[in-house]
Amino acid sequence: MNIEVKVPAVGESISSGILSVWHKKDGEHTSKDDILFTLETDKVSQEVTAPEAGTVHLKAAEGDEVKIGQVVAEIAPSETPAAAKTSPKKSAAPKPAEPEPAPVPSPAAPAVPAATFSSMAPSTPSASGSRAVRKKLSPLRRKIAAQLVMAQHTAAILTTFNECDMSAVTRLRKDLQEEFLKKYGVKLGFMSFFIKAVVDSLQAVPAINSKLDGDDLILNHTFDIGVAVGTERGLIVPVLRDCEKLSFADIENQLVHYAVKAREGKVSLADLEGGVFTISNGGVYGSLLSTPILNPPQSGILGMHKIQERAVVVGGQIVARPMMYLALSYDHRLVDGKEAVTFLVRVKDCIENPARLLLGA
């Protein structure tokens, strides 16, 4: 009797997804626990494995939207591939080899300079003759779009800016990097300093560590910080839990762990839930300044940007310093301007005096 392969439940709020990739072809043999297909939802991407060994018969195509519990394949049970079970036939006497016909030469294509391709790409029709291709948005992209529009429509988003001198952090990282890497097996990055600075600032300005639930104000006593990560599928925000209790090494190891999971498409729904504040680093892509959008229902998001040598006045002298613009977007329904500015100035002070963070002072 064939075994039905159904779309598994991946979260209480998820009712469907896109069957993005079949890892087995129709009629192909699978072993138990081989990956059969990848299910892409509005929150996570999950690989689904074969419950038993056997021959796979597909019931849905790549790109189909499938519902939770829907049968997408059947497996005809067997221990080994069908080809291995067939008894070998007596081989016939080999026929004399016939000479192969000489290949017919084809006309050579004219050489095109490499630079020409980029100039042609935007306006060159595809093989089908169309100048554009229509595709359905992935569930994750649809979710991102809905979340961003919802944030703009439901929150009073305002952004305040500042800049910080990255000299002290850069110097400290350089001094400690070799010993830190040897001791903990991971590099000391900038993000751990900013996470620690955000926790310190949330403790000082608790209004930003809050959210609205209808007519109720919820003050969070946890410091679970989301870090925006760009993937091929779109932006996701895995959450680091209890950051006030984590060491710099703990934070860096968790960031590496999430980066690997994101690259392999194995970030789970639980990894993305429960954050109280988000940090987004557009600087890794070269962004000099931006106004980040809130990650609902959170009340604040910090935008980090590119570190750039700029002329600043220090002690009456014009000097070049590695500077970073900081942007704090916040929900003005809950957070006053004074609180937002106080928070951002405290982040700036923590980054410009990183020894205080290391000492926990």
C-alpha positions in Angstrom: 0.0 0.0 0.0 1.4 3.4 -1.0 2.3 5.9 1.7 0.9 9.4 1.5 3.3 12.3 1.9 1.5 15.3 3.3 2.4 18.9 3.8 3.4 19.1 7.5 2.2 21.8 10.0 4.9 24.4 10.5 3.1 26.8 12.9 -0.3 27.6 14.3 -0.8 30.7 12.1 0.4 29.1 8.8 -2.2 27.4 6.6 -0.4 27.1 3.3 3.0 27.4 1.6 4.8 27.1 -1.7 6.3 23.8 -2.7 9.5 25.5 -4.0 11.7 22.6 -4.8 11.4 18.8 -5.4 14.6 17.0 -4.5 13.3 13.8 -6.0 11.9 13.2 -9.5 8.7 11.4 -10.3 9.5 7.6 -10.3 12.8 8.1 -8.5 13.8 5.9 -5.6 14.2 7.5 -2.1 15.7 6.2 1.1 14.0 6.8 4.4 14.7 10.3 5.7 16.0 11.6 2.3 14.9 15.2 1.7 11.8 15.1 -0.6 10.9 18.7 -1.0 11.3 22.2 0.4 8.2 24.0 1.7 8.4 27.8 1.7 6.0 29.7 3.9 5.6 33.4 4.9 7.9 32.8 7.9 10.3 29.9 7.3 11.6 27.5 4.7 11.4 23.8 5.8 12.8 20.6 4.2 10.5 17.7 4.4 11.9 14.1 4.4 10.6 10.7 3.2 8.8 8.7 5.9 9.8 5.4 4.2 12.0 4.1 1.4 10.4 3.5 -1.9 9.5 4.9 -5.3 8.2 8.5 -5.3 5.1 9.4 -7.3 4.6 13.2 -7.3 1.1 14.7 -6.9 2.1 18.4 -7.0 4.4 20.5 -9.1 7.2 22.9 -8.1 5.8 26.3 -7.5 2.3 25.1 -6.5 0.7 26.7 -3.5 -0.2 23.7 -1.2 -2.2 23.6 2.0 -1.2 22.1 5.3 -2.2 18.4 5.3 -2.4 18.2 1.5 -1.1 15.0 -0.2 1.8 16.1 -2.5 3.3 12.7 -3.2 3.0 8.9 -2.6 5.7 6.4 -1.9 5.5 2.8 -3.1 7.4 1.0 -0.4 10.6 -0.9 -1.3 13.9 -1.6 0.3 16.1 -0.9 -2.7 15.7 0.9 -6.0 13.7 -1.0 -8.6 16.7 -1.2 -10.9 18.6 -3.1 -8.3 15.8 -5.7 -7.8 15.6 -6.7 -11.5 17.4 -9.9 -12.2 20.3 -9.4 -14.6 19.7 -10.7 -18.2 22.2 -12.6 -20.1 24.1 -10.1 -22.1 24.1 -10.4 -25.8 27.3 -10.7 -27.8 28.7 -7.3 -28.4 28.1 -5.9 -31.9 31.1 -4.5 -33.8 31.4 -0.9 -33.2 30.2 1.3 -36.0 32.2 4.5 -36.9 30.4 7.6 -35.6 29.6 10.2 -38.1 31.8 13.2 -38.0 30.3 16.2 -36.2 28.8 18.8 -38.4 30.5 22.1 -37.8 28.1 25.0 -36.8 28.7 28.6 -37.7 30.7 30.4 -35.1 28.9 33.1 -33.1 30.4 36.6 -33.4 32.4 37.6 -30.4 30.7 40.2 -28.2 32.8 42.4 -25.8 32.0 41.6 -22.1 30.9 45.2 -21.5 28.2 44.9 -24.1 26.2 42.4 -22.1 25.5 44.7 -19.2 24.3 47.4 -21.5 22.1 45.0 -23.4 20.6 43.2 -20.4 17.9 45.6 -19.4 16.3 45.8 -22.9 17.1 42.4 -24.4 13.9 40.2 -24.8 14.0 36.8 -23.2 14.1 33.6 -25.3 10.3 33.6 -25.5 10.3 37.1 -26.9 8.9 38.8 -23.8 10.5 41.8 -22.3 9.2 40.9 -18.8 8.4 37.8 -16.8 5.5 37.6 -14.4 6.1 35.6 -11.2 4.1 35.1 -8.1 5.5 36.7 -5.0 6.9 34.1 -2.6 5.1 33.7 0.7 8.0 35.4 2.6 8.0 38.4 0.2 4.2 38.7 0.5 4.6 38.6 4.3 7.3 41.2 4.3 5.3 43.5 2.0 2.2 43.2 4.3 4.2 43.8 7.4 5.9 46.9 6.1 2.6 48.4 4.8 0.9 47.5 8.1 3.7 49.2 10.1 3.3 52.4 8.1 -0.4 52.4 8.5 -0.7 51.5 12.2 2.2 53.2 13.9 3.3 56.9 14.1 6.8 56.3 12.9 9.4 59.0 13.5 13.1 58.8 13.0 15.9 60.6 14.9 19.5 60.6 13.9 22.9 60.9 15.5 26.5 59.9 14.6 29.1 58.1 16.6 32.9 58.0 16.5 33.9 54.3 15.9 37.6 54.9 16.8 37.5 53.3 20.3 35.5 50.2 19.2 37.8 49.7 16.2 40.9 50.1 18.3 39.6 47.7 21.0 38.6 45.1 18.5 42.0 45.2 16.9 43.7 44.9 20.3 41.5 42.0 21.5 40.8 40.1 18.2 43.7 37.6 18.2 43.1 36.6 21.9 39.3 36.6 21.5 39.4 34.3 18.5 41.9 31.9 20.1 39.8 31.7 23.3 36.3 31.6 21.9 36.7 30.4 18.3 34.8 33.3 16.8 35.7 36.8 15.8 34.7 39.9 17.8 32.5 41.9 15.6 30.8 45.3 15.8 27.3 43.9 16.2 27.9 42.5 19.7 28.9 46.0 20.9 25.7 47.5 19.4 23.5 44.7 21.0 25.1 45.4 24.4 24.7 49.2 23.9 21.0 48.7 23.0 20.4 46.6 26.1 22.0 49.2 28.3 19.9 51.9 26.6 16.6 50.0 26.9 17.3 49.6 30.6 17.8 53.3 30.9 14.8 54.2 28.7 12.2 51.5 29.3 9.5 53.3 27.2 11.2 52.0 24.1 11.1 48.4 25.4 7.3 48.4 25.2 4.4 47.7 22.8 0.8 48.4 22.3 -1.8 45.7 22.5 -5.2 47.3 21.7 -5.7 49.9 24.4 -3.1 48.2 26.7 0.5 49.2 27.1 2.9 46.2 27.6 6.2 46.9 29.2 8.7 44.2 28.4 11.1 43.1 31.1 13.1 40.9 28.7 15.8 42.0 26.4 15.4 39.7 23.3 17.0 41.5 20.4 16.2 40.8 16.8 19.0 41.2 14.2 17.9 41.7 10.6 19.6 39.2 8.3 19.3 39.5 4.5 18.9 36.2 2.6 18.2 35.1 -1.0 14.5 34.7 0.0 14.2 38.1 1.7 14.8 39.7 5.1 14.4 37.7 8.3 14.9 38.8 11.9 16.2 36.0 14.2 16.1 36.8 17.9 18.8 36.6 20.4 17.3 35.8 23.8 18.1 37.4 27.2 20.9 39.5 25.8 21.5 41.2 29.1 22.9 37.8 30.3 25.0 37.0 27.3 28.7 37.6 27.0 30.3 39.1 23.9 31.4 35.6 22.9 27.9 34.2 23.5 26.5 36.9 21.2 29.0 36.4 18.4 28.5 32.6 18.5 24.8 33.0 18.2 25.2 35.4 15.3 27.3 32.9 13.5 24.8 30.2 14.3 21.9 32.2 12.8 24.0 33.2 9.8 24.6 29.5 9.0 20.9 28.6 9.5 19.8 31.5 7.3 22.2 30.5 4.6 21.0 26.9 4.7 17.3 27.9 4.9 16.9 26.3 8.3 15.7 29.2 10.4 12.6 28.0 12.4 9.5 30.0 13.3 10.6 29.9 17.0 13.8 31.6 16.0 11.9 34.7 14.7 9.3 35.2 17.5 9.3 37.3 20.6 11.8 40.1 19.9 11.4 43.4 21.7 13.7 45.6 19.6 15.5 45.2 16.2 18.9 46.2 14.9 19.4 46.5 11.1 22.8 47.0 9.7 22.6 48.5 6.2 26.2 49.4 6.4 27.3 46.0 5.3 25.7 46.8 1.9 27.3 50.3 1.8 24.3 52.3 3.1 25.4 55.7 4.5 22.0 56.7 5.9 18.4 55.3 6.1 15.1 55.5 8.0 14.4 51.9 9.1 10.8 50.8 9.4 9.5 49.3 12.6 9.1 45.6 13.1 5.6 45.4 14.6 4.6 45.3 17.3 8.0 46.6 18.5 8.3 50.3 19.3 11.9 50.8 18.1 14.5 49.8 15.6 18.1 50.9 15.3 19.7 51.4 11.9 23.5 51.0 11.7 25.3 52.3 8.6 28.6 52.4 6.8 31.7 53.4 8.7 33.3 56.3 6.8 36.3 58.5 7.5 35.0 62.0 7.9 36.4 65.3 9.1 35.2 66.1 12.6 36.2 68.8 15.2 37.9 67.3 18.3 39.4 69.7 20.9 39.2 72.6 18.4 41.1 70.7 15.8 39.8 69.2 12.5 40.7 65.5 12.4 39.7 62.5 10.3 37.7 59.9 12.3 35.8 56.7 11.4 32.2 57.8 11.8 28.9 56.0 11.6 25.4 57.6 11.3 22.9 56.0 13.6 19.1 56.1 13.0 16.4 55.3 15.6 12.9 54.9 14.2 10.3 54.7 17.0 6.5 54.7 17.5 5.6 58.2 18.5 2.4 56.9 20.1 4.4 55.4 22.9 7.7 57.1 22.8 8.3 60.9 23.2 11.0 62.7 21.3 13.0 63.3 24.5 13.0 59.5 25.3 14.1 58.6 21.7 16.9 61.1 21.7 18.1 60.1 25.2 18.1 56.5 24.0 20.1 57.2 20.9 22.6 59.4 22.7 23.2 56.6 25.2 23.8 54.1 22.4 26.3 56.6 21.0 28.0 57.0 24.4 28.3 53.2 24.9 29.9 52.8 21.5 32.3 55.7 22.0 33.2 54.2 25.4 33.2 50.5 24.8 35.3 49.6 27.9 32.2 50.4 30.0 30.3 47.7 28.1 33.0 45.1 28.5 33.1 45.8 32.3 29.3 45.8 32.5 29.5 49.3 34.2 
